[in-house]
Amino acid sequence: MHEVPATLPARLYLLAYDLRKRRHAPNLRFPYMIRAAALTDLLLSGHITDESGKPRAVPEAGPVADPVLAELLTAIAEARPKSWQRWIHDDAKKTVHAVRDRLVANRWIKLEERRPFLIFRQTIVHVRDTRVVRRLAARVSAALSGPLSRVDERDAAMVVLAAEGHLATVLPRERRRTHKARITALRERTGPAAEAFRKVIQAANSAAVAGAG
């Protein structure tokens, strides 16, 4: 097994694991972050490109090894063009479940089903080897402090999406403030999905405020 999972959404899924509390701690932004990570992964590998503000499949790029990314690529290739924001928003939870199932199949995590009050079912995520989470957190730290020119593209994207996703397990508010300039510099190398992710969250927040009014 590799030191860390190969795909960006799988890495961010594991980074949501709280090592201190020993539990998986996603937030409301989490599904959109994972979906944006999948799109960014396809963009960085050359399987999709940006065309007039919309992702477009690149047929000559060849197949994708990861089934989760392959399914998303097929959907993009077969669907009518739509914005990055729509691709991030639509079916986001479906991608989260698919990433989780792949992590289970590849033995990075295991799931425990609980029924605390015999009314509802609760799924508990256990990371099999927490050293994997520590390795990913170390990559985040290196991307924030090391020479910018040496930061891997996927590590840059991992940091930016974790920041936009307010992933407190690795980038709590104070750390995001401390490294604001570096995160901005890394964002320039991440591609349009990160900015679209930000817009999806802004729209969701605006809708929540309007609904509360």
Secondary structure as GFF3:
##gff-version 3
##sequence-region A 1 213
A	DSSP	alpha_helix	8	15	.	.	.	ID=ss1
A	DSSP	beta_strand	17	18	.	.	.	ID=ss2
A	DSSP	beta_strand	23	24	.	.	.	ID=ss3
A	DSSP	alpha_helix	30	44	.	.	.	ID=ss4
A	DSSP	beta_strand	48	51	.	.	.	ID=ss5
A	DSSP	beta_strand	54	57	.	.	.	ID=ss6
A	DSSP	three_ten_helix	59	61	.	.	.	ID=ss7
A	DSSP	alpha_helix	67	78	.	.	.	ID=ss8
A	DSSP	alpha_helix	84	89	.	.	.	ID=ss9
A	DSSP	alpha_helix	92	105	.	.	.	ID=ss10
A	DSSP	beta_strand	109	114	.	.	.	ID=ss11
A	DSSP	beta_strand	122	127	.	.	.	ID=ss12
A	DSSP	alpha_helix	131	145	.	.	.	ID=ss13
A	DSSP	three_ten_helix	148	150	.	.	.	ID=ss14
A	DSSP	alpha_helix	153	164	.	.	.	ID=ss15
A	DSSP	alpha_helix	173	178	.	.	.	ID=ss16
A	DSSP	alpha_helix	180	187	.	.	.	ID=ss17
A	DSSP	alpha_helix	192	212	.	.	.	ID=ss18
###
